[in-house]
Amino acid sequence: MSRRAPFVPDGVPVLSRGRHRSPRKGACFMEMASFLAGERWSDHPTCTHPVLATLARCVNDMLDDAHRQRLVTMIPEVVGLNPDDPRATTALLLTAARAALPVAAQERQNLMALAILNAERVLAEQDGRSPGHLSAASRAALTSSPAAERWARVHLARMGFNPAAVRPSNAAKVAALAVDGIARACIDDPEERLVKLLRDGIDVMAAFSPLVPDPVVVSWPVRDPAVRETTPTRKARSYAG
């Protein structure tokens, strides 16, 4: 049975995979964010934290057309969402790795378990907690894949912890691998999980944004330029790992 395409009102962009030279050629999630931010048309705008932007691009490209369109309402939320708190990168890395660990292929599970243990160690130091502390969410993810946890702990015992693993460039690689692992997993709901991962990633980043930005006025550059709507002000949330 063919999948029914979602209804898209006039004036709302239809997202598609990959880069686009201009709005006339189409748009991905982050290209629309660059437009709303008033930046040069790009899928790498400066208005969004680079790791969150990587997560959004990867989720956008891995979804089918029907599920990708569900991301549209999240686009205004990433405009201006670029906290400088170093814990934000670590928390987002943890969010992505936890989501992928229970469902990804075994080799990918090993990498996700290693990323979780490294990130938890760094986050504990950043928060002034015991180095051996594991959050409940990380403990649950690791429990779901005991073999991967054992591999990661053996690796860490031999090589030691690597604080550089949570740098934005490395965290972005983990986020991309996590999205790919979920998309390729032998599960019934990879698309639902990817949509939720992006939703969770935005919420995690918002928790580290101390200021509440002005509402983003949305005027999509497609179909009907007269259609405008204002998204509600994003409120800061407290992150619970």
N, C-alpha and C positions, 0 to 999 in steps of 0.2 A: 504494500500500500504506500503510495507516495505521501510525503510529509507536506502538510498544508502550510503555506507561507504565512508568516504573521502579518496582521494588518498594520500598515504604517501610515499614520496621518500625514497630510500635506505639511511640508515645512520641517519634518523630522528626517534627519539624515539616515540613509541606509548604509550601514557599515559594511566594509568588505576587507578582504585580506590584503596585506602588503602595503607598500608605499604608493602614493599617488602624487603626480606632479602638481595637481591643482584640484580644488573642489569639483570641478567639472569632470574630472577623471574618477572621482569617488573619494572615499575617506576611510581611514582606520580610526580606532579609538583615540590615539594620541594626536593624530593630525587634527581631529576636531577639537581636542583640548588646546592645541596651539592656536587655533582660530579664536576660540572663546577667550583666550588669554591676551589676544591682540598681538601675538608674536608672528614672526615669519612662519609660513606654512611648513611644517616639519613634523615628523613622528618622534623627534627628540627635542621637544620644547624644554626650556629652562624652568617653566612654571611648576613642574612636577618632580618630586624626588626621583633620581635616576633609576633606583632599584624598583620603585613602584611603576615607573614608566616601562621598564623592561617587562615586568609582570603583565601589565596591561597589553602591551604589544603582542606578547606570546599568547595570552588568553584569546585576544581578538583573532589571531591567525589560526588558532587550533579549533575554534568553534565552527559549527555549521551555520548556515545563514539564519536559521530560525533562532537559535540560541544567541548568536552574536548580536542580534537586534535588541536583546534584553539588556545589553550593556549601555545603551544610549543614555538612560537616565543617570548613570553613574559619572558620565563625562564631566559635568560641571563640578563635581566633588573633588576632582584631582587638580583643578586649576588653583594654583597657589598652595598646593599641599606639598611642601618641600621643607620639612623640619630639619634643623641643623643639630638636633640632639643625636649623638652617636648611637644611643640605644635604639633609635628608630630603625636603622638599618639592620641591627641584630634581631630585633623583634619581627621584622618583616621576613627575614631569612628563616627564622624559626617557624613562622606561619606557613610559609611555602613548603618547607621540608616536612613538617608534621602532616600536611595534607597529602603529600605524595608517598610517604613511607609505607603506609598500610597497603597500598594498592599497586605500586610500581613493580617492575621486574626486579629480580634479585640483585643484579649488579647495581641498578639504580638505588635500590633500598640501602645497600651498603654506604653509598655516598650520602644519602639523606640522613642516615643514622650518624655518620661522622659529622655532618654539618650541624646536626642538633646538639651533639655533645660539645663540639667546639663552641657553638654559639651560646649554649647555656653557661659554659665556663666563663666566657667573656662577659655575658650579661650579669653573671653573679658578681664579677669584679666591678663592673660599672655601677651596680646597685649596692655594693658593699656587703654582699652576702657570702656565705661559705662557698668555696670553689666546687664542692661536691653536690651542691644543691641542684635539684631538677624540679622544674615546675610540674604541676599535675598534668598539663596538656602534653608536655614532652614525655613524661613517664608513661602515659597512656599510648602515645605513638610508638615508643620503643618497645613496650610490652607486646604490641601487635606484631612485631617482627623480631623475635629474640635472636635469631641467627644473625641478622644485620647488626643488632646491638653488640653481640659478642665480637663480630668482625671489627666493628668500629673501636671497641675498647682495646682489643689486641693491637690494632694499628696505632692508637694513641699511646699505648704503653711503650711501643717501640720507637715511635717518631716524636711523641710529645704533642702538647696542644699547640695550635697555630693561630695566634690572635689575628694574623693577616687574613685568615679565612673569612672574616666578617667585614672586610673592607668593601666599599660599595661595588667595585669592579668584580670581586669574587662573589659577593652576595647576589649580584645580578645573574651570574652564571648558574648559581644554585637555583634561583627562581626560575630561570629558563629550563633547566633540567627537570625541575619539579613539575612544571606545566607539561613538558613533553612526556614525563613518566605517567602522569594522570591521563593524558590524551591517548596514550598507547596501551593503557592497562586493560586487562581482560575483565571488564566490569560492565554493568548495565547502564551506568549513569555518569560517564566521564564528563559530558557537557555540563550537567548540573553541578558537579564538583568544581569544575573550572569557573563557572559563574560565581559560585560561593567563595572560591579562593580569592577572586578579585574583590568581591564584596568585603571579605574579612581583611584583605590587605589594605584597602582604603580605610577601614575602621581602625586598624592598628596604627596607621600613619596619623590619622586624625587625633589619636590619643596623645601624640607628641607635638601637636601644634598648639602652642599656648594662646594664640590669638584667634578670635573668631573673625573670618574674613567677611567683607561685604558680600551681599548676594550677587551671584553671577547672572547677568542678564543674557538670556540665550536667544540668539537670532541665527538659526541654522542657515548656512549659505547654499541651500538647495531648494528647489521647487517654488516655495512661496516665501519670498523675503519679508513679507508683512507679518508673518507669524512670529510672535514673540511670547516668551513666558519667563517668569522669574523663579529660580530655584530657591528653596528655603536656606537660610543661613546654617552652615555646618556648625555644630556644637562640639566642643572638645569632649573626648571620652577618656576614661581612665583605662589603661591597658592592664589586663590580668593575664599573665602567661599561663 
